[in-house]
Amino acid sequence: MKEVSLLEMIGRSLAKVAAGAGVAALLIWITYVMLDFGHMQSGFTLPQSTY
């Protein structure tokens, strides 16, 4: 087992947190878009010009 520097450990931890946050944000965005797509008929739409 090779010696791992504190900076490397911190970097790996930050990378894991960033990846987790990215996945969570993507899931939330997809859910939001799907909900909006379901409500499009009732006039509730996102402020976007193209779909």
C-alpha distance matrix in Angstrom:
0.0 3.8 6.7 8.8 12.5 15.1 17.1 14.6 14.2 18.0 18.6 16.8 18.8 21.9 21.4 21.2 24.3 26.1 25.6 26.8 29.8 30.7 30.8 32.8 35.2 35.7 36.6 39.0 40.6 41.2 42.6 44.9 46.1 46.8 48.7 50.6 51.4 52.8 55.0 56.3 59.6 60.3 60.1 56.7 54.7 52.0 53.3 52.5 55.0 53.4 51.8
3.8 0.0 3.8 6.3 9.7 12.8 14.5 12.2 12.7 16.3 16.7 15.5 17.9 20.6 20.3 20.7 23.7 25.2 25.0 26.6 29.2 30.0 30.6 32.7 34.7 35.4 36.6 38.8 40.3 41.1 42.7 44.7 45.9 46.9 48.8 50.5 51.4 53.0 55.0 56.1 59.5 60.2 59.8 56.4 54.3 51.4 52.4 51.5 54.0 52.5 51.2
6.7 3.8 0.0 3.8 6.5 9.6 11.7 10.2 10.7 14.1 14.9 14.4 16.5 19.1 19.4 20.1 22.6 24.2 24.6 26.1 28.4 29.5 30.5 32.3 34.1 35.2 36.5 38.4 39.9 41.0 42.6 44.3 45.7 46.9 48.6 50.2 51.3 53.0 54.8 55.9 59.4 59.9 59.3 55.8 53.8 50.8 51.7 51.0 53.6 52.3 51.2
8.8 6.3 3.8 0.0 3.8 6.6 8.4 6.5 6.9 10.4 11.2 10.8 12.9 15.3 15.7 16.6 19.0 20.5 21.1 22.7 24.8 26.0 27.1 28.8 30.5 31.7 33.2 34.9 36.3 37.6 39.2 40.8 42.2 43.5 45.2 46.7 47.9 49.6 51.3 52.4 56.0 56.4 55.7 52.2 50.2 47.1 48.0 47.4 50.0 48.9 47.8
12.5 9.7 6.5 3.8 0.0 3.8 5.4 5.2 6.4 8.8 9.9 10.8 12.5 14.4 15.4 16.9 18.7 20.0 21.2 22.9 24.5 25.7 27.4 28.9 30.3 31.7 33.4 34.8 36.1 37.8 39.4 40.6 42.1 43.7 45.2 46.5 48.0 49.8 51.2 52.3 55.9 56.2 55.3 51.7 49.6 46.5 47.1 46.6 49.3 48.4 47.6
15.1 12.8 9.6 6.6 3.8 0.0 3.8 5.4 5.1 6.2 8.5 9.9 10.6 12.3 14.2 15.5 16.6 18.2 20.0 21.2 22.5 24.2 25.9 27.0 28.4 30.2 31.8 32.9 34.3 36.2 37.6 38.7 40.4 42.1 43.3 44.6 46.3 48.1 49.3 50.5 54.1 54.1 53.3 49.6 47.7 44.5 45.2 45.0 47.8 47.2 46.4
17.1 14.5 11.7 8.4 5.4 3.8 0.0 3.8 5.5 5.1 6.1 8.6 9.9 10.5 12.1 14.3 15.3 16.2 18.2 19.9 20.8 22.1 24.3 25.6 26.5 28.2 30.2 31.2 32.3 34.3 36.0 36.9 38.4 40.3 41.7 42.7 44.3 46.3 47.4 48.4 52.1 52.2 51.1 47.5 45.4 42.1 42.6 42.3 45.0 44.3 43.8
14.6 12.2 10.2 6.5 5.2 5.4 3.8 0.0 3.8 5.4 5.0 6.2 8.6 9.8 10.4 12.4 14.2 15.1 16.3 18.3 19.8 20.8 22.5 24.2 25.4 26.8 28.7 30.1 31.2 32.8 34.6 35.8 37.1 38.8 40.5 41.6 43.0 45.0 46.4 47.3 50.9 51.3 50.4 46.8 44.6 41.5 42.1 41.5 44.1 43.2 42.4
14.2 12.7 10.7 6.9 6.4 5.1 5.5 3.8 0.0 3.8 5.4 5.2 6.2 8.6 9.8 10.7 12.4 14.2 15.4 16.6 18.4 19.9 21.3 22.6 24.2 25.8 27.3 28.7 30.2 31.8 33.2 34.6 36.2 37.7 39.1 40.5 42.0 43.7 45.1 46.3 49.9 50.1 49.4 45.8 43.9 40.8 41.7 41.4 44.2 43.3 42.3
18.0 16.3 14.1 10.4 8.8 6.2 5.1 5.4 3.8 0.0 3.8 5.5 5.1 6.1 8.5 9.9 10.6 12.1 14.2 15.3 16.3 18.1 20.0 21.0 22.2 24.2 25.8 26.8 28.2 30.2 31.5 32.5 34.3 36.0 37.2 38.5 40.2 42.0 43.1 44.3 47.9 47.9 47.1 43.4 41.5 38.4 39.1 39.0 41.9 41.3 40.5
18.6 16.7 14.9 11.2 9.9 8.5 6.1 5.0 5.4 3.8 0.0 3.8 5.4 5.1 6.1 8.7 9.9 10.4 12.2 14.2 15.2 16.2 18.3 19.8 20.7 22.3 24.3 25.5 26.5 28.4 30.1 31.1 32.5 34.4 35.9 36.9 38.4 40.4 41.7 42.6 46.3 46.6 45.6 42.0 39.8 36.6 37.3 36.8 39.5 38.7 38.0
16.8 15.5 14.4 10.8 10.8 9.9 8.6 6.2 5.2 5.5 3.8 0.0 3.8 5.4 5.0 6.2 8.7 9.8 10.5 12.3 14.2 15.2 16.6 18.3 19.8 21.0 22.7 24.3 25.6 27.0 28.7 30.1 31.5 33.0 34.6 36.0 37.3 39.1 40.6 41.7 45.3 45.7 44.9 41.4 39.4 36.3 37.3 36.7 39.5 38.4 37.3
18.8 17.9 16.5 12.9 12.5 10.6 9.9 8.6 6.2 5.1 5.4 3.8 0.0 3.8 5.4 5.2 6.3 8.6 9.9 10.6 12.3 14.2 15.5 16.5 18.2 20.0 21.3 22.5 24.2 25.9 27.1 28.5 30.3 31.7 33.0 34.5 36.1 37.6 39.0 40.3 43.9 44.0 43.4 39.8 37.9 35.0 36.2 36.0 38.9 38.1 36.9
21.9 20.6 19.1 15.3 14.4 12.3 10.5 9.8 8.6 6.1 5.1 5.4 3.8 0.0 3.8 5.4 5.0 6.0 8.5 9.8 10.4 12.0 14.2 15.2 16.1 18.1 19.9 20.8 22.1 24.1 25.6 26.5 28.2 30.0 31.2 32.4 34.1 35.9 37.1 38.2 41.8 41.9 41.0 37.4 35.4 32.3 33.2 33.0 36.0 35.3 34.4
21.4 20.3 19.4 15.7 15.4 14.2 12.1 10.4 9.8 8.5 6.1 5.0 5.4 3.8 0.0 3.8 5.5 5.1 6.1 8.5 9.8 10.4 12.3 14.1 15.1 16.4 18.4 19.9 20.8 22.4 24.3 25.5 26.8 28.5 30.1 31.3 32.6 34.6 36.0 36.9 40.6 41.0 40.1 36.7 34.5 31.4 32.4 31.8 34.5 33.5 32.5
21.2 20.7 20.1 16.6 16.9 15.5 14.3 12.4 10.7 9.9 8.7 6.2 5.2 5.4 3.8 0.0 3.8 5.5 5.1 6.1 8.5 9.8 10.7 12.2 14.1 15.4 16.6 18.3 19.9 21.2 22.6 24.2 25.8 27.0 28.6 30.1 31.5 33.1 34.7 36.0 39.4 39.8 39.3 35.8 33.9 31.1 32.5 32.0 34.9 33.8 32.4
24.3 23.7 22.6 19.0 18.7 16.6 15.3 14.2 12.4 10.6 9.9 8.7 6.3 5.0 5.5 3.8 0.0 3.8 5.5 5.1 6.1 8.5 10.0 10.5 12.0 14.1 15.4 16.3 18.1 19.9 21.0 22.2 24.1 25.7 26.8 28.2 30.0 31.5 32.8 34.2 37.7 37.7 37.1 33.5 31.8 28.9 30.2 30.2 33.3 32.5 31.3
26.1 25.2 24.2 20.5 20.0 18.2 16.2 15.1 14.2 12.1 10.4 9.8 8.6 6.0 5.1 5.5 3.8 0.0 3.8 5.5 5.1 6.1 8.7 9.9 10.4 12.2 14.3 15.2 16.2 18.2 19.9 20.8 22.3 24.2 25.6 26.6 28.2 30.1 31.4 32.3 36.0 36.2 35.3 31.8 29.7 26.7 27.7 27.4 30.4 29.6 28.5
25.6 25.0 24.6 21.1 21.2 20.0 18.2 16.3 15.4 14.2 12.2 10.5 9.9 8.5 6.1 5.1 5.5 3.8 0.0 3.8 5.5 5.1 6.3 8.6 9.9 10.6 12.4 14.3 15.3 16.5 18.4 19.9 21.1 22.5 24.3 25.6 26.8 28.7 30.3 31.3 34.8 35.4 34.8 31.4 29.3 26.4 27.8 27.1 30.0 28.7 27.3
26.8 26.6 26.1 22.7 22.9 21.2 19.9 18.3 16.6 15.3 14.2 12.3 10.6 9.8 8.5 6.1 5.1 5.5 3.8 0.0 3.8 5.4 5.2 6.2 8.6 9.9 10.7 12.3 14.2 15.4 16.6 18.3 20.0 21.2 22.6 24.3 25.7 27.1 28.7 30.1 33.5 33.9 33.5 30.0 28.3 25.7 27.5 27.2 30.3 29.2 27.5
29.8 29.2 28.4 24.8 24.5 22.5 20.8 19.8 18.4 16.3 15.2 14.2 12.3 10.4 9.8 8.5 6.1 5.1 5.5 3.8 0.0 3.8 5.5 5.1 6.0 8.5 9.9 10.4 12.1 14.1 15.2 16.2 18.2 19.8 20.9 22.2 24.0 25.6 26.8 28.1 31.6 31.7 31.1 27.5 25.8 23.0 24.5 24.5 27.7 27.0 25.7
30.7 30.0 29.5 26.0 25.7 24.2 22.1 20.8 19.9 18.1 16.2 15.2 14.2 12.0 10.4 9.8 8.5 6.1 5.1 5.4 3.8 0.0 3.8 5.5 5.1 6.1 8.7 9.9 10.4 12.2 14.2 15.2 16.4 18.2 19.9 20.9 22.3 24.3 25.7 26.6 30.2 30.7 29.9 26.4 24.3 21.4 22.8 22.3 25.3 24.2 22.8
30.8 30.6 30.5 27.1 27.4 25.9 24.3 22.5 21.3 20.0 18.3 16.6 15.5 14.2 12.3 10.7 10.0 8.7 6.3 5.2 5.5 3.8 0.0 3.8 5.5 5.1 6.2 8.7 9.9 10.6 12.3 14.2 15.3 16.5 18.3 19.9 20.9 22.6 24.4 25.6 29.0 29.6 29.3 25.9 24.0 21.6 23.5 22.9 25.9 24.5 22.5
32.8 32.7 32.3 28.8 28.9 27.0 25.6 24.2 22.6 21.0 19.8 18.3 16.5 15.2 14.1 12.2 10.5 9.9 8.6 6.2 5.1 5.5 3.8 0.0 3.8 5.4 5.2 6.2 8.6 9.9 10.6 12.2 14.3 15.3 16.5 18.2 19.8 21.1 22.6 24.2 27.5 27.7 27.5 24.0 22.5 20.2 22.4 22.4 25.6 24.7 22.8
35.2 34.7 34.1 30.5 30.3 28.4 26.5 25.4 24.2 22.2 20.7 19.8 18.2 16.1 15.1 14.1 12.0 10.4 9.9 8.6 6.0 5.1 5.5 3.8 0.0 3.8 5.5 5.1 6.1 8.6 9.9 10.4 12.2 14.1 15.2 16.3 18.1 19.9 21.0 22.1 25.7 25.9 25.2 21.7 19.8 17.2 19.0 19.0 22.3 21.6 20.1
35.7 35.4 35.2 31.7 31.7 30.2 28.2 26.8 25.8 24.2 22.3 21.0 20.0 18.1 16.4 15.4 14.1 12.2 10.6 9.9 8.5 6.1 5.1 5.4 3.8 0.0 3.8 5.5 5.1 6.1 8.5 9.8 10.5 12.2 14.1 15.2 16.2 18.3 19.9 20.8 24.3 25.0 24.5 21.2 19.1 16.6 18.6 17.9 20.9 19.6 17.7
36.6 36.6 36.5 33.2 33.4 31.8 30.2 28.7 27.3 25.8 24.3 22.7 21.3 19.9 18.4 16.6 15.4 14.3 12.4 10.7 9.9 8.7 6.2 5.2 5.5 3.8 0.0 3.8 5.5 5.1 6.1 8.6 9.9 10.5 12.2 14.1 15.1 16.5 18.4 19.8 23.1 23.7 23.7 20.4 18.9 17.0 19.6 19.3 22.4 21.0 18.6
39.0 38.8 38.4 34.9 34.8 32.9 31.2 30.1 28.7 26.8 25.5 24.3 22.5 20.8 19.9 18.3 16.3 15.2 14.3 12.3 10.4 9.9 8.7 6.2 5.1 5.5 3.8 0.0 3.8 5.5 5.1 6.1 8.6 9.9 10.5 12.1 14.1 15.3 16.5 18.1 21.5 21.6 21.4 17.9 16.6 14.6 17.3 17.6 21.0 20.3 18.2
40.6 40.3 39.9 36.3 36.1 34.3 32.3 31.2 30.2 28.2 26.5 25.6 24.2 22.1 20.8 19.9 18.1 16.2 15.3 14.2 12.1 10.4 9.9 8.6 6.1 5.1 5.5 3.8 0.0 3.8 5.4 5.0 6.2 8.6 9.8 10.4 12.1 14.2 15.3 16.2 19.8 20.2 19.5 16.2 14.2 11.9 14.3 14.1 17.4 16.6 14.7
41.2 41.1 41.0 37.6 37.8 36.2 34.3 32.8 31.8 30.2 28.4 27.0 25.9 24.1 22.4 21.2 19.9 18.2 16.5 15.4 14.1 12.2 10.6 9.9 8.6 6.1 5.1 5.5 3.8 0.0 3.8 5.4 5.1 6.1 8.6 9.8 10.3 12.3 14.2 15.1 18.5 19.5 19.3 16.3 14.4 12.8 15.7 15.0 17.9 16.3 13.7
42.6 42.7 42.6 39.2 39.4 37.6 36.0 34.6 33.2 31.5 30.1 28.7 27.1 25.6 24.3 22.6 21.0 19.9 18.4 16.6 15.2 14.2 12.3 10.6 9.9 8.5 6.1 5.1 5.4 3.8 0.0 3.8 5.5 5.1 6.1 8.5 9.7 10.6 12.4 14.2 17.2 17.7 18.1 15.0 13.9 13.0 16.3 16.4 19.5 18.4 15.7
44.9 44.7 44.3 40.8 40.6 38.7 36.9 35.8 34.6 32.5 31.1 30.1 28.5 26.5 25.5 24.2 22.2 20.8 19.9 18.3 16.2 15.2 14.2 12.2 10.4 9.8 8.6 6.1 5.0 5.4 3.8 0.0 3.8 5.5 5.2 6.1 8.5 9.9 10.6 12.1 15.5 15.6 15.3 11.9 10.7 9.5 12.8 13.4 16.8 16.2 14.1
46.1 45.9 45.7 42.2 42.1 40.4 38.4 37.1 36.2 34.3 32.5 31.5 30.3 28.2 26.8 25.8 24.1 22.3 21.1 20.0 18.2 16.4 15.3 14.3 12.2 10.5 9.9 8.6 6.2 5.1 5.5 3.8 0.0 3.8 5.5 5.0 6.0 8.6 9.8 10.3 13.8 14.8 14.3 11.4 9.4 8.2 11.5 11.2 14.1 13.0 10.5
46.8 46.9 46.9 43.5 43.7 42.1 40.3 38.8 37.7 36.0 34.4 33.0 31.7 30.0 28.5 27.0 25.7 24.2 22.5 21.2 19.8 18.2 16.5 15.3 14.1 12.2 10.5 9.9 8.6 6.1 5.1 5.5 3.8 0.0 3.8 5.4 5.0 6.2 8.7 9.9 12.8 14.1 14.5 12.2 11.0 11.0 14.6 14.3 16.7 15.3 12.2
48.7 48.8 48.6 45.2 45.2 43.3 41.7 40.5 39.1 37.2 35.9 34.6 33.0 31.2 30.1 28.6 26.8 25.6 24.3 22.6 20.9 19.9 18.3 16.5 15.2 14.1 12.2 10.5 9.8 8.6 6.1 5.2 5.5 3.8 0.0 3.8 5.4 5.1 6.3 8.7 11.4 11.7 12.5 9.8 9.7 10.4 14.2 14.8 17.6 16.9 14.2
50.6 50.5 50.2 46.7 46.5 44.6 42.7 41.6 40.5 38.5 36.9 36.0 34.5 32.4 31.3 30.1 28.2 26.6 25.6 24.3 22.2 20.9 19.9 18.2 16.3 15.2 14.1 12.1 10.4 9.8 8.5 6.1 5.0 5.4 3.8 0.0 3.8 5.3 5.0 6.0 9.5 9.9 9.6 6.8 6.0 6.9 10.7 11.4 14.0 13.7 11.5
51.4 51.4 51.3 47.9 48.0 46.3 44.3 43.0 42.0 40.2 38.4 37.3 36.1 34.1 32.6 31.5 30.0 28.2 26.8 25.7 24.0 22.3 20.9 19.8 18.1 16.2 15.1 14.1 12.1 10.3 9.7 8.5 6.0 5.0 5.4 3.8 0.0 3.8 5.5 5.2 8.3 10.1 10.3 8.8 7.6 9.0 12.4 12.1 13.9 12.7 9.8
52.8 53.0 53.0 49.6 49.8 48.1 46.3 45.0 43.7 42.0 40.4 39.1 37.6 35.9 34.6 33.1 31.5 30.1 28.7 27.1 25.6 24.3 22.6 21.1 19.9 18.3 16.5 15.3 14.2 12.3 10.6 9.9 8.6 6.2 5.1 5.3 3.8 0.0 3.8 5.7 7.3 8.7 10.3 9.1 9.5 11.6 15.2 15.5 17.3 16.3 13.5
55.0 55.0 54.8 51.3 51.2 49.3 47.4 46.4 45.1 43.1 41.7 40.6 39.0 37.1 36.0 34.7 32.8 31.4 30.3 28.7 26.8 25.7 24.4 22.6 21.0 19.9 18.4 16.5 15.3 14.2 12.4 10.6 9.8 8.7 6.3 5.0 5.5 3.8 0.0 3.8 5.5 5.5 6.9 5.7 7.2 10.0 13.5 14.5 16.4 16.3 14.1
56.3 56.1 55.9 52.4 52.3 50.5 48.4 47.3 46.3 44.3 42.6 41.7 40.3 38.2 36.9 36.0 34.2 32.3 31.3 30.1 28.1 26.6 25.6 24.2 22.1 20.8 19.8 18.1 16.2 15.1 14.2 12.1 10.3 9.9 8.7 6.0 5.2 5.7 3.8 0.0 3.8 5.5 5.4 5.3 5.5 8.8 11.7 12.1 13.4 13.3 11.4
59.6 59.5 59.4 56.0 55.9 54.1 52.1 50.9 49.9 47.9 46.3 45.3 43.9 41.8 40.6 39.4 37.7 36.0 34.8 33.5 31.6 30.2 29.0 27.5 25.7 24.3 23.1 21.5 19.8 18.5 17.2 15.5 13.8 12.8 11.4 9.5 8.3 7.3 5.5 3.8 0.0 3.8 5.5 7.4 8.7 12.3 14.9 15.4 16.1 16.0 14.2
60.3 60.2 59.9 56.4 56.2 54.1 52.2 51.3 50.1 47.9 46.6 45.7 44.0 41.9 41.0 39.8 37.7 36.2 35.4 33.9 31.7 30.7 29.6 27.7 25.9 25.0 23.7 21.6 20.2 19.5 17.7 15.6 14.8 14.1 11.7 9.9 10.1 8.7 5.5 5.5 3.8 0.0 3.8 5.7 8.6 12.3 14.8 16.2 17.4 18.0 16.6
60.1 59.8 59.3 55.7 55.3 53.3 51.1 50.4 49.4 47.1 45.6 44.9 43.4 41.0 40.1 39.3 37.1 35.3 34.8 33.5 31.1 29.9 29.3 27.5 25.2 24.5 23.7 21.4 19.5 19.3 18.1 15.3 14.3 14.5 12.5 9.6 10.3 10.3 6.9 5.4 5.5 3.8 0.0 3.8 6.1 9.8 11.6 13.3 14.3 15.5 14.8
56.7 56.4 55.8 52.2 51.7 49.6 47.5 46.8 45.8 43.4 42.0 41.4 39.8 37.4 36.7 35.8 33.5 31.8 31.4 30.0 27.5 26.4 25.9 24.0 21.7 21.2 20.4 17.9 16.2 16.3 15.0 11.9 11.4 12.2 9.8 6.8 8.8 9.1 5.7 5.3 7.4 5.7 3.8 0.0 3.8 7.1 9.6 11.7 13.7 14.9 14.0
54.7 54.3 53.8 50.2 49.6 47.7 45.4 44.6 43.9 41.5 39.8 39.4 37.9 35.4 34.5 33.9 31.8 29.7 29.3 28.3 25.8 24.3 24.0 22.5 19.8 19.1 18.9 16.6 14.2 14.4 13.9 10.7 9.4 11.0 9.7 6.0 7.6 9.5 7.2 5.5 8.7 8.6 6.1 3.8 0.0 3.8 6.4 8.0 10.2 11.3 10.6
52.0 51.4 50.8 47.1 46.5 44.5 42.1 41.5 40.8 38.4 36.6 36.3 35.0 32.3 31.4 31.1 28.9 26.7 26.4 25.7 23.0 21.4 21.6 20.2 17.2 16.6 17.0 14.6 11.9 12.8 13.0 9.5 8.2 11.0 10.4 6.9 9.0 11.6 10.0 8.8 12.3 12.3 9.8 7.1 3.8 0.0 3.8 5.6 8.8 10.1 9.8
53.3 52.4 51.7 48.0 47.1 45.2 42.6 42.1 41.7 39.1 37.3 37.3 36.2 33.2 32.4 32.5 30.2 27.7 27.8 27.5 24.5 22.8 23.5 22.4 19.0 18.6 19.6 17.3 14.3 15.7 16.3 12.8 11.5 14.6 14.2 10.7 12.4 15.2 13.5 11.7 14.9 14.8 11.6 9.6 6.4 3.8 0.0 3.8 6.8 9.3 10.5
52.5 51.5 51.0 47.4 46.6 45.0 42.3 41.5 41.4 39.0 36.8 36.7 36.0 33.0 31.8 32.0 30.2 27.4 27.1 27.2 24.5 22.3 22.9 22.4 19.0 17.9 19.3 17.6 14.1 15.0 16.4 13.4 11.2 14.3 14.8 11.4 12.1 15.5 14.5 12.1 15.4 16.2 13.3 11.7 8.0 5.6 3.8 0.0 3.8 5.7 7.4
55.0 54.0 53.6 50.0 49.3 47.8 45.0 44.1 44.2 41.9 39.5 39.5 38.9 36.0 34.5 34.9 33.3 30.4 30.0 30.3 27.7 25.3 25.9 25.6 22.3 20.9 22.4 21.0 17.4 17.9 19.5 16.8 14.1 16.7 17.6 14.0 13.9 17.3 16.4 13.4 16.1 17.4 14.3 13.7 10.2 8.8 6.8 3.8 0.0 3.8 7.0
53.4 52.5 52.3 48.9 48.4 47.2 44.3 43.2 43.3 41.3 38.7 38.4 38.1 35.3 33.5 33.8 32.5 29.6 28.7 29.2 27.0 24.2 24.5 24.7 21.6 19.6 21.0 20.3 16.6 16.3 18.4 16.2 13.0 15.3 16.9 13.7 12.7 16.3 16.3 13.3 16.0 18.0 15.5 14.9 11.3 10.1 9.3 5.7 3.8 0.0 3.8
51.8 51.2 51.2 47.8 47.6 46.4 43.8 42.4 42.3 40.5 38.0 37.3 36.9 34.4 32.5 32.4 31.3 28.5 27.3 27.5 25.7 22.8 22.5 22.8 20.1 17.7 18.6 18.2 14.7 13.7 15.7 14.1 10.5 12.2 14.2 11.5 9.8 13.5 14.1 11.4 14.2 16.6 14.8 14.0 10.6 9.8 10.5 7.4 7.0 3.8 0.0
